[in-house]
Structures are given as structure tokens and as C-alpha cells.
Amino acid sequence: MSTDSESPRPPRALPPALPILLVFLALFPAAPASAGPTPPAGPCALPLPELYERVSPSVVSVTSAAINPYYTATPIERRAGSGVIVNASGLILTNSHVVYGRQLLTVTLDDGTALPAQIVGADPVFDIAFLKVVPPAGGTLPVARLGNSDSLRVGDEVYAIGNPFGLEQTLTRGIVSAVNRILPGATWSLKEPLIQTDAAINPGNSGGPLVNRCGDVVGLTTAILPDAQSIGFAIPVSLVNIVGPDLVENGRVIRPWLGVQGSLVSPALRELLRAPLVDGLLVEVIEPGSPVARAGLRGGDLDLVIAGQPLLVGGEVITAIDGTPVGTAPALAAALSRLRVGGRAALSLSRNGETRTLDVLIGERPASRPESPESPFEAPASGMSRSSAGASRFVPGGRQGF
């Protein structure tokens, strides 16, 4: 029975993070200086062997197994990825798609020690997870230092350390090819400013650190374009710092949810359809069991394909949320950023020249729901289908979902 190396896969505006950051620091205080590397003095110019020796002890191998009852011949599915120790108490950072919904989690340290692990929190949307292991008796876990991804510039040297295809503690070298890379088709709620790099990233690197010239972790390797060469992506550590407190405190990231998928009404669409469309979000799909489904919002009922992109027309148009017009992407993002779970939202609607207002109780976005249709930007694990790798996080055509 083979073990699949977990493949790299391909912001929503979040509420201010300072209070939960304080909780995060209280639950997992910084490791003492003796447990981790000390910052280098002056400009960072570590020889690569020294940089590797500094960081690699904190990089771990993460393996998991789960029973899939639909595959009777090989019911046990195994995955393998990477992770990095970020606290001497045994807190390990990795990708959600390596561990989410899995059992029999095992972390193998740099010295070969295998330890059982438990999930502290996992977020399938941003693909971030924290594991916890109990440090070996009488031993001290090596700790990587989290850096500042906001200071990265295109052209900066970066290095990926992980376990590609089971080849333990592999170092690859590259540069930052782009920063704040939003992949095409990402919905507003799933937009994630990734770091693009040409450092070699392969199946099994998922969850491993991307480090800068100082040996600081600036990203978490997570995605590749399977049909490209030297195009990989990493989650910036600044995003980890934002969602990490929620994951540690609640085990998940709490997001507001209405259950709408649709597209902004464009002048081209209005001209093409010759219909009295107003500015706003054309509602195409109502997600079953969602707050707007219970409230009676109407979606599209006519299937069109425009410039190769499918579109459902005939639904209501959301023209404003709580009185804020949502005719543009920035305006929609601003209105959605103010939604809170348990609160209410007043949706101003228009359809066939008629207007109405719908009052909706805001729910919490289910963590386990498929985030969107499968995407060409997701790289499957070697020998594993896309569906078993987890839901894609991108919607073709730029459809908005919230």
C-alpha cells in the first residue's frame, strides 16, 4: 500500500486581530532563546549550509491515514507532507490539506523520532493548520523563527525546506517572483495574497517553510501550477499571524456566511442582454441550507455561456447591503467586511424593475463545505485525484461567493 505525498495546492477582510493575537501569545508564549535560533546581527548573509543547519532541525515530516469506505480494494488512504515547529511546547504549523479530516497523524522529527500528533485547528479555506505533539521526555524541540513577509520584495532570495516525494530535509533555492499574488478566479471571501516563487516545490513540500536569507520563516509552501515550470506559491506568514489565534483558540476561523454566489453586473452584460439590469451583484446560485435560502432569495434560472464562461441569469440583483451600494468589487468587499456571525444584514434587491428588502440572519460559514468547483490552479498529489486532495479554492470566471 503506497503512501501519497501531499501535493501543494493552490483576504477576505478579517476583523481586527489584536485581541486574539494576545490570546494566541498567552496560550503559546514565545520559545526561550535557548530553544530556538537567535536573530543574526547585521545584514543577513548566512552561508547556505549554515542557514540549512539552522532551520532544518525544526522541519518535520507529517503523515496521516484515513479510511475511505468508497475504495474497498484500498480503503486506507495515506498522505505525507511537511511542517515546521513554531513553539517549543510542540506547536507545529502545516497545511490544512495535509491533515484536515484525517486520522492517525504522525510527526517525524529531524532526528527520526516519530510522535503522535493532534490537530489544534485547521482552516481549509486559507489552507493553514496547527498540530500539537508532546515533546520527547528530557528533550527540547528545535524552533523556527517566524519572520516578516510584508517586507518581501520581488527578487529577494528564498529557500524551501521540506520532504518532496519522501526525500527528507530537501533544500531548494529560488527568488520571490511576485508578492500579493491573487490567483485568477478567486472569490472575494477566498482571496489570499500568495507569495510566488521559482524555488522548486513538489508533492510532499506542502506545509514546509519558505525562509528568507536570515533563516526566518516568511511563508508556508502550499501550491504549484502543475502545467508550468518553476511557478510555486506560499502562504505569507503575515496571514498565518492573522488566522493563527482563531485556529488555536477556536479550532477554526469563524467567518460570516449568507450563501450567495453571483457575478457583478457589468456594462457589457447589460448591453448584451438588453435587459433592465441595475448595478449590483447578479445572484446566480443559492447554496442549499444557507441563510439566504431560508430567507427566500431567488437565484438564476436561465443558463448562458458568455465568452466561454457560464452564467445563470434571471435571479435577483443585490444592489446594496445595509444601505451600502455594492455595484463594484471594492464596494462589495467593504460591505461584506462589516458582516458578523449572529448579526443581521438588510439586502436591497431588484428584479424585473421591482425592488424589495430582505432581512437575513448571518450564519457561520461551514468549514467542511466545498469551497468552489475544481480549478486548474490546484495541483493534485502524485497518484491522487483532485477530489481526494480537497476542494479547490477558486471559482472560474471570478464569481463572488459569500
N, C-alpha and C positions, 0 to 999 in steps of 0.2 A: 504493500500500500504506500503510495508515494506521498510526499509532503509538498504542497504547493507553496512556493514563495509568494508572499503577498505583494501584489503589484502596486506601484504608486498610482494614485487616482487623481484623476482630476477630482462692504459690511452693512449688511443691514446696519442701520443706525441703532446702537445699543444705548441703554440708559447710562448715565454717569457711573463709572466703575469704582470710584474711590472708596465708598463704604465697604463693598465686598472685597476689594483688594486688601483692606485692613484685616478682614476676617481671614482671608487667604493666608496672609502673613502670620496671623496668630496661630492658625492651625498647623502651618508648616513653616516655622521660622527658618531663616537662612542658616545654612550649614556653617559650623565653625571653620575658621581659617585652616585648621589642620585637616579638615575633611575634604577640602577641595582646593583647586589651584588659586593662587593669589594673582591679582591683576599685574600684568607686566608694567614695569616703569618705562615711561617714554613711548615713542612711536613703536608700533608692533612690527617686528621684523624677525619673528621666530623662524629658525631653520625648520623646514618641513618635518624632518624626523623628530625634532623636539616638540613641534605642535602636535604631531600624531601621538607621541608618548604622553602628552598632557591630557588629550581629550579621549583617546580610545579606551582607557580603563573604565570610563563612565558609560560607554556604549554597550548595549546589551542586545541579545537575540531574544525575540518574543515568538513563541509558538503557541498555537491553540488548536483545539479539536472540538468538533460538534457533530452530532448525529443528524443526518438528513434522511428522514423517513421515505423520501421520494426516490432515493437511489438505493434499491435493495441490494445490488451487487456490491457496492462500496458505500455503505451507509455512513461511515466515519469520514468526514471531510477535515483535512488538516491545512493549516495556514502557517506561514512563517514571515516575520518581518523584523523590524529593528525598533529600538527605543533608546532613551537616554536618561540616566539618573539625574534628577534635578534637586534632590534633597537627601541628606544622609539618613533620614528616617525611613527611606525606602520608596519615595515617590518617584515614579517613572513616567516620562512623557512619551507618547507614541501617537500613531494614527488611530482614529476610531475604526476604520475599515479593517484594521488588523485584529481587533478584539471585540467589536460590538456584536452582541448576541452569541458570543462564543462560550464554551466551557473548557475545562482543563487547561487553563492558562499557565504557561511555564516561562519563566525568565531565566536565561542563562547568562551569568556574569562573564566578564572578560577572563577570569581565571578558570572558567569551566564549571563553576558551581551552579547547579540548577535549583531554582527556588519556585515554589508555587506562588501565583500572583492572583490578586483580586482587582476587579475594576472599581475604582473610586468614582469615576464619572466619565461619560463618553458622549460626544456630540457628533452624530452622523452628518450634520449639515456642514460644519466647518472642518470635519474630519480630525478632531482633536480628542484625545483620551488620556486619562491618568490611571496608572496602575499602582498598586501598593504591594511591596514584598516585605517580609520580616528579615532584617539584616542577619547574616550568619552570626552565631554566638562568638563573641570575642573579636569579631571583625568590624571593619569600618568600610562603608561603601564609598567609592570614589564619586565625586560630584562634578558635573559640568557647570560652568558659569553661563547664565543667560545674558546675552548682550543686548544691543540696541539696534533693531532692524530699521528703525526710522532714519538712521544716519547712513544707510547703504546708498551707494551711488553706482550707476552703470559703469562697469569696468573694474569695480573692486574684485579682488581675488577672493574666492570662496572654495570650501572643501567639504565634500560629503563623506561621511564615515558610516558604514552600515554592513549588512550581510547579504549582498546581492547573490541570488541563486544559492544561498547557503554558504558562500565563501566568506568566512567570518573576518570581521575587522578589516574591511577593504577601504582604502583611502582613494578618492578620486578628486581631481583638481579642475577648476574652471573659473569663470568670471560671472559677475552679475550681468546678465544680458538685458534685463529690464526690471523695473520696480513698479509696484502698484498695477500689476497686470490683471485686468479683469477679462476673463475669457469670454469670447463671443457667446451670446445667448443666455448669460447668467441672469436669473430673475432678480428683482430688487432685493428680496429677502435672503438671497443666497450669494450676493456679490461679495467676493473675497479678494482683497488686493494681494495677489501672489507675487513671490519673487521668481523671476525666470532666470535660469542658469544653464550654462552648457556643460557643467560638471556631470560626468556620467552617472545616471540614476537608472537602476534596473530593478526588476522584481526582487523583493527582499530588502531593498533600501527603505521601503515605506516605514515612516516613524523614526528614522535615524536623523541625526543632527546635520544641519548645514552650518559650518562655522566660518568665522572671518579670520583674518591674518593674526589676530590676537588669541585665537582658540576659543572665542566666545561663540555660543550658540546664537545664531541670528535667524534660523529658520528650521522647519521640520519638513524633510523631503516627503512629497506626497503624490506627485503627478508627473506623467510624461505624455507626450503626443506619440502614440505608437507608430505612426507612419512618417514621423520626422526623424531627423538626426540631431542629437545634442540640444534638444529642447525639453527641459525639465522644469518642474515648479516646486516651490517650497512655501509652506505657510509661514508668514513672518512671525517672529516671536512676539511682536507687539500685539498681535491678535490673540496669541496664547495668553498673554498677560491680562487681556480683557475678559475672555471667557473662562479662564482658569479658575477664578474664585467661585463662579457659579457651579462649575463642574465639581469642585472639591466640596462646596457647602451643600449643594442640592443633588449632585449626581447627574445633572443635566443643565442645559441652558434654557431658561424659560423665555419663550417667545410668544407674542400675541398672534392670534390666528382668526381670520374671518372665513377663509375657504373659497377665495375667488381666484380664477385665472382669466386673464384677458390681455388685450393689447390697447395701447393708447391710440385714439382716433387721430389719424394723420390727414393732412390736406390731400395727399394722393389717394387715400382710401375714400375720402368723402367725394372726391372728383370721380373716382372710378365707379362707385356705387350709385352716384347721382341720388343719394338719399339725404334726408334732413338730419344728418348726424351732428351732434353738438360736441364741443371739446370735452374730453374726459377719457375714462377707461371703458372700452367696449368689453362687457362681460361675455366671455365665451363659455367657460366651464364653471359649474358649481360643484365643489367637492362634496361627495356624499357624507352626511352626518355632520357637516360643518355648521357654524353659527348662521351663515347667510342662507344655507339650505333650509334650516328650521325657520328662518325669518321670511322666506318666500321670495328671495331674489331670483330673477329669471335670466337664464343663460341663452346661448345661441342655439338656433335650430336649423340653420342652413349652412352646409359645408361648401366652402370655396377654397380654391388654391390660387394665390396671387403671387406671381414671381417665384413660384416653387414653394411657397410657404402656405401651410394650411391655415384657414381662418374660419371660425364659426361666427356667423353674423345673425342678427335678429334678436339678440339679447338686449338687456337694458344697458345704458351708459351711466357709469358713476361720474357725475360732474363735480362733486365736492364731498369731502369728508369732514364732518364737524364744522361746516361752513367754509372750509379752505378749498378753493378750486384745485383740481388735480389734472389739468389739461396738459401738463408737461412732466417729464420724468423727475426733475428736481422738486417740483411742487408735490408730486405724489410721494416721493421719498420723505419730504418734510412732514406731510400729513401722517404717513404711516409711522414715523418715528415717535409720534406722540401717543400712539395706542398703547394701552396697558391691559394685561390679563385681568379679567374681572370687571373692567370698566365697560362703558357703552360707547358706541360710535353711531353718529347720525349720517346715513348715506343719502345724498341727494341724487335722485335717479331721473333719467329721461328715456322715453321710448315712444317712437312714433308721434312726437310732438307733445306727449303727455308727460307730466312731471309728478313725482311723489317723493316722500322722505321715508326712509326705512330705519328704524331704531334697532340696532343689533348689539347683543351681549357678546363681548370679545372673549374668545376662548383661548386655551393654550395650545400651541402648535404641537400635534403629536410627534414624538421623536421617531417613531418607528414607521411612519407613513412613507411611501415612495416619494422622494422629493421632486422628481420630474421624470420625463421619459429618458430613455437611454441616449447617451450623447457620444459623438465621435471623439470628444476630448477626454474620454475616460479610457485608460489603458487597462485591459484585463490582465489578471495574473496568468503566469505561464500555465497552460493546461487547465484553466478555469474560465467558465463563461462569465460574461459581464454581469448577469443577474446574480450569480453567486458571489461576485465581488462586492455587491451592494448597489444601491440605487445611484443613478447618475445625479449630478447636482446642477445640470444645465438644461435649459429649455430652448430647443431650436426656435429661431425667429425672434428671440427677445421677449417672449411672452412674460407678463408680470404675474407673479403669484404671491398671495399674502393671506 
